[in-house]
Amino acid sequence: MKLDSVGAKNAVDIFAAKHHSFYVNKEGDAFAWGLNNHGQLGIGNLETNMTAIPTPIKFEKGLKIHALAGGEHHSIALTQAG
């Protein structure tokens, strides 16, 4: 499957959890899609239980992401600054 088919643009890395996935683009911006019943996508919308479209993850302005990981109902990010 090409990442472009789900709307992922300029992906340099992809990460998968049990029921949700992430990608980071070349600018260090992170996007998530999949199950969000516990807010594990980090998209700032707890009313959306599921999204099939990569959605920007809400971080502090200027924060760039290096890596993401997740389990069944949680996620964690590592910034480029560590």
C-alpha positions, 0 to 999 in steps of 0.5 A: 500500500502506498502512503499516498493512498491514505493521504500521507504526503512526504512521509519519511517514517511510519509507525504502527500501534495496535489500532492506530498509525502515524507518520512523520513528514520531512518537515518533522510534522506528525500525523495520525489515523485509526482508533481514537477512543481514548484520545491516542491519536493526539489530534485534540478531538475526543469526540472522533472515535476513528479517522481513516485520514491522516490528521495532524497531531497537535503539538506545541508550535515549532515542535518537530517530531523524530519518532512515534510509538503506540500500544493499544490505547496510548501513544508517545512521541520523541521530539528532534530535540530529544 
